[in-house]
Amino acid sequence: MKIIGIGKNYVNDKSEIEALKTGHQLIFLKAESTLVTDNKDIPFPAITNELVYEVELVAKIGKTGKNISENEATSYISEIGIGIDYTAKDVLTKSRETKGPWALAKGFDGASPVAGFQAVSNFPDLNNINFDLDINGKKIQVGNTSDMIYNFSEIIAFVSKYMTLEPGDLIFTGTPASGAGLNVKGDHLQASVEGKLLLDFKLI
């Protein structure tokens, strides 16, 4: 299975969306071994001193598709959950110095905790889903899918031009424009969708 991420996909002000929608989406891949499920605690990764968190809604693909049209794209989603897209910022900075790839900075073990997958039919409007992240009991990130530059349909249609989407593939759809930051060992992360706590783990 593939873990697909999209970067820089949210705005603070909806008036910014039109100017930023250039047709070029920032897409990256993460290794399957980055996944952490069942709200298991995650050992703080030894490879970084700058662990950046980003809370994101995650779309699970339910059927095989290639060159999917935007009109049909949401029919390829089976479930929606929530996760954290972790980045080792110091590793990424070092890689960027030589114009290197993101693979090590995004692909380390534990970099993709996910939880709370629910049938897509539970979400009557994919363009109006609320989600948030608390760290150590304090609300840090708040998002709504209406602030996405590229919505679920546009992401799926774009990605499927380049690679076949298959059942079980996960798409991290971007983080709110404000609030991403650094985690430290001992942090307790809790992420909710529509007020329901779904992701709950500690960095140990």
Secondary structure as GFF3:
##gff-version 3
##sequence-region A 1 204
A	DSSP	beta_strand	3	7	.	.	.	ID=ss1
A	DSSP	three_ten_helix	14	16	.	.	.	ID=ss2
A	DSSP	alpha_helix	17	20	.	.	.	ID=ss3
A	DSSP	beta_strand	26	30	.	.	.	ID=ss4
A	DSSP	three_ten_helix	32	34	.	.	.	ID=ss5
A	DSSP	beta_strand	35	36	.	.	.	ID=ss6
A	DSSP	beta_strand	51	53	.	.	.	ID=ss7
A	DSSP	beta_strand	55	61	.	.	.	ID=ss8
A	DSSP	three_ten_helix	73	76	.	.	.	ID=ss9
A	DSSP	beta_strand	77	84	.	.	.	ID=ss10
A	DSSP	beta_strand	87	88	.	.	.	ID=ss11
A	DSSP	alpha_helix	89	97	.	.	.	ID=ss12
A	DSSP	alpha_helix	103	106	.	.	.	ID=ss13
A	DSSP	beta_strand	112	119	.	.	.	ID=ss14
A	DSSP	three_ten_helix	120	122	.	.	.	ID=ss15
A	DSSP	beta_strand	130	135	.	.	.	ID=ss16
A	DSSP	beta_strand	138	144	.	.	.	ID=ss17
A	DSSP	three_ten_helix	145	147	.	.	.	ID=ss18
A	DSSP	alpha_helix	152	162	.	.	.	ID=ss19
A	DSSP	beta_strand	170	172	.	.	.	ID=ss20
A	DSSP	beta_strand	181	183	.	.	.	ID=ss21
A	DSSP	beta_strand	188	193	.	.	.	ID=ss22
A	DSSP	beta_strand	196	202	.	.	.	ID=ss23
###
